[in-house]
Structures are given as structure tokens and as C-alpha cells.
Amino acid sequence: MKFDRNTVIGFVVLAALFFGYFYYTNQEQAAYRKQKAKEQLVADSIRNANKPPVDTLAQKIDSARADTIRRIANAGGFKDAANGSEQLVYAENELIKITFTSKGGQVKKVELKEFKGPDSSLLRLAASDFDKISYPINTAPNQSAQIADLYFSKIDSSKNADGSKSILFTLSSSDSTASSSIIHKFTIKPKDYMVDFSVELIGADKLLTQGNMNLSWQYAAAQQESDIDFEKQNTQVGYVEDGSFDYHTIGRKSSKDFDEPVNWVGVRQRFFFTILFAKNNFSSGKMEWTMPPDSAKTLVRSTANMKVQLPVTTTSKADFGIYYGPSDYHILKRYDLKFEKLVNLGQGMYAFVRPLNKFIILPIFDFMRSLSGSSLGLAIALLTLFIRLLISPLTYSSYLSGAKMKALRPEIAKLREKHGGDQQAMSMEQMKLFREAGVNPLGGCIPALLQIPIFFALFSFFNSEVSLRGAEFLWANDLAAYDDPIKFGFNIPLLGSHLSLFNITAAATSFLISWYSMSMTPDQSNPVMKYLPYIFPVFLLFFFNKLPSALTWYYTVSNVVTLALQFVIQNYIIDHDKILAKIEENRKKPKTKSKWQERMEQMQEQQKRMKEMQQKNKR
């Protein structure tokens, strides 16, 4: 970044990519807001149009009585299971604590022992009344009931030889002439977030119609982070259909039909993932999701209606797995089911950085974590130093190009004085001077361009790396979120209601780099060229204010390293006298022009002649 064109090109490309990213993000946000507004409008319309009268006590009693009668009637041969009392069973391993319920024989709540929720208690997943797994069973001729509405009367538990623990819920028909029963078995393995879930149907030929199990999985992703808008933007629905992985951001679509076999469906919010996995695949199905208003503190409510084809036999069994845990790349990859593909190491228009994150950033960060102990801020600083060391040969080439440019400043000043306001002639002479001196005016642009994929790789990485969640460093309480020690108490357009201190340090050090770089370039007569590099740090102040503090901390460290390297190399490593001598030596050597240089000079010469002709015609 040592020459006017070089500086402008570097900053313009950077700015264009930043604008591209934020345009893409704004499109995502606009789609999200549009979807949310649409859902709110529909909800309000339904509520206003069908607003029931205020229930009296008598109405509530009548409603409860009618509901009881309806459930008993639908329960048919399972009428004893239509009414019952809910019993809770608890099981846990080193990572999770699960509360099971006898109503529906299913999971009622999952708590992650290694993570804290917004209220500082153990983080909870699948803990709302909306969350359930159900499927219809035939209870009598022309009658059916949802399994989630029935109470399993028998509960057993056992410890297995491999250290796992199993919970069994059994539901038996009350009709002695048609002995049917259903067993839900849950198995929790040591140090595992995956829960094995099996459904065994005795009398399956009567309980199911032609072996079709129409499984319904309802899941509500509760808000877990402080910024619900940013968390919604990073919430996605993922699946593997016909062996291929795909995903949808919740604000972009609201449903997905499955016509091919599906291995799993799941909902990933920013740092946590819940997955329903069919060990023998779902044959088909459909998944739908809605975004409740922010006041509900729920990111998305999804319903997956999936079909499982079982053999039409007396006894049938369906095997599933349910993952309740962090969206940790290493953990998810161990299952070898493509779960890790939903971790955002680079998606959409930034998918090109995924290999960079997967094979370079992630392994290096893990190694730096092992060196830095519990300080993830230090690990990020070490990661930054490693990245700068990796690109140091190009950085040195950039600074050497800058030193050559500085050495040519007196001669460029003479050319400017010679040609005055004739920019075309000045440009031609300047290119000739660079060629004679062996200077590449774009040499300093390479490190700036190289940092573009690195920046976007780290943006994706820091947004998805679960170890940063809640990690404290300096004044930042959470490296996965923006630091906000400065609060305005009101909203400023584009900036928000706070000012990130790491954002200030990143913008300030970027400004210092621009100032130092411009001090090395030839004097500018064009005010746009002269002040453009100083505008970029101002843009950063607005762009970075809501980004994770891990990213703005990285950028700050990277800028400090840049400033230190520039000072040391320019003052203690690069010998300016030798550079001048080398330039003079290069001038004496015969030069061969590239085809590009020849075309450029021909074009400039042609433009010069046309300009001279126009001036003659005016006279």
C-alpha cells in the first residue's frame, strides 16, 4: 500500500468486498424482518378475528370435561392411558442431564452441563411445551390417538455393560382381546450428546396402517445469546436427503418437502444443535418452521413430519438418535453423518473460505488454545501472529516495494513539476520510471488482497466457534459477542446503541496504518486519492461495531503487528542507499516490455495525440 494507485486499488477492493458482505447480510436481515412481519400480521389477524369471549369458570370446566371425553373416546383400547398423572424420570452422563416424562414416553427437557443459559443456570434445550415427538396409533376400528397424548404406565431403567443407561417406557392396551403394547427406549452413553431412541411396537400390524409411522417432531429453539436478531440470522435448518447435505436460513424459506430418503433433520442456532436422526432413514416427509416475535424469546419453531416405513409384521422396531448439544465441529464430525457441515465455517457466497477454516484456521486455533491455557484472547493473538508469519514473505515484498517507491519520490516530484496538470503525460512518464527502476507499483497491494479471504474466514469462524461463547478477555465479557463498555442509551443509525472498544482500537490502528502508508507514497495532487485511505477506517468503525469482539481483537492485533513490522523493516532492515544503487543499476539494463505494457503505452500515446488534436481544433 505504498503508491497512490496501489493504495486506492487495495482499499477499493477491500471496501467493495466489505460492502458486498454487508449487502448480503442486509438482504438476509430484510428477508428475516419480512418473514417476521408476515407471521406477526397473520397471528394478529387470527387473534383479532377469532378472539374468544372471556372464559368463565363454568366454560373452563366444560371445556376440560369435553377434552377428557374426546381423549378417552380416541384412546379406544388404550383408554386407561388417556388419563393419568405425569411421572418424571431423570438420567444423566458427564455432559447432559435429561428429564423424561411418562406423558408420551419422551424427553421433557435437556440441560447441558458445560454451558450456561441466559439466566446463568444450565443451558436448556427442548424444554418448552411446544417440544415433543409423536405419531398416531390405531386404538380401535376407525379411531386413532397421538402417542404424545397417552400416559405410559410402566417405567424401567437399567445400566448396561458399556456404562450406558437405558430408560424404558411401556404402554399396554387395556383391551385383553387385542394385546398391543408400545415400548420407548432411551439410552444415554457416557460422554455423549447423542441419545439413542427406539420405538418397539408389539401388534404393529394393528397399531399402524400398512406399516406407516408418521412421526412428528416439534422443536422450539429458545434464545440463548444476548442479541436475538444476530442469533436468528445464524439459525438454520439442515438435513441430509438422498445422501446430500443442504440447509436453509430460517428467514429465507419456511418449509422443505422431502421426496427422497432423509437421514436426518436438524435445527442449528448459532452455537447449539438439535438433530433427529433415523438410523434406517425416513422415507419422505416435510419440514416447516416459523419465527415467533422477539418477545417470545424463541428463534424458530419447527415441525418435521417424517414418514418411517416399517415392515407389516406383528412386531416392528424403529431406531432413531437425537443429538442435543453444541455445534462443535470436532464433536459433530465424529458421528460421521455430515452433522458438521451445518457448522458455519463458510457458507453461501463465502463458501470459498470453508477449506481455509477447515484445514488451516481451525487446527492452528486448537493448537494455540493448548498453548495459551484458558485465555482464548491470548490464543487469538497467537493465531494472529502465526497468520502474519505465514504471509511474511509477501509482507516483506510489499514493504520493499514501498521503500523503492519512497526512494523515487524526488524524481516523481520532478516529473510532476515538469508536466504540471497534464495527468496523462505524467502517468506515462511515471510508468516509464517504474519500469526503468524495476519497481512494481502494485507490489504493496498483495498483502492487502491476501487478507480478504483471511478476514472472511475468521468472520465465519469466530461466529461459529462455540469455545468463544462466554469467554472473557480484558473488558470483553463474551468474545463471541460485541463488547459494549460504552452505552449510549439511544440508537444511532448504522452504529447502534453502543460503541465497541475493540472496534475503536481496530479502527484507530487501521487509521495509523493508512497514515504511515501515505507518508511513504509520492505526494498526491488529487484530493480523492489523498484522503481515500483515511475514509476506510471510518467505515470500519460502523461495520465492526456489532461484530464479535474476537474478530475486532484479531484485527487490532494484526494492525499492531503491521505497524511494528513497517517501522522495523523500513528503519532497520531495508537499506535505502542500496535500493537507490539497485534502481540505478536496473536503469542501465536493457528492458523488455510485456505485451500489456506495450498496449498500455500505445493506448496512452493515442490518447495524448487525440488530446493534442482537440486542442489544435479549439485554437
Beta strands, then each sheet from edge to edge (+ up, - down):
strand 1: 88-92
strand 2: 96-101
strand 3: 106-116
strand 4: 122-125
strand 5: 132-134
strand 6: 136-140
strand 7: 143-146
strand 8: 154-159
strand 9: 165-172
strand 10: 181-188
strand 11: 194-202
strand 12: 212-222
strand 13: 236-241
strand 14: 244-249
strand 15: 255-258
strand 16: 262-268
strand 17: 272-282
strand 18: 284-290
strand 19: 298-309
strand 20: 315-326
strand 21: 486-492
strand 22: 496-499
sheet 1: 1+ 2- 3+ 4-
sheet 2: 5+ 12- 19+ 18- 15+
sheet 3: 6+ 7-
sheet 4: 8+ 9- 10+ 11- 20+ 17- 16+ 13- 14+
sheet 5: 21+ 22-
end
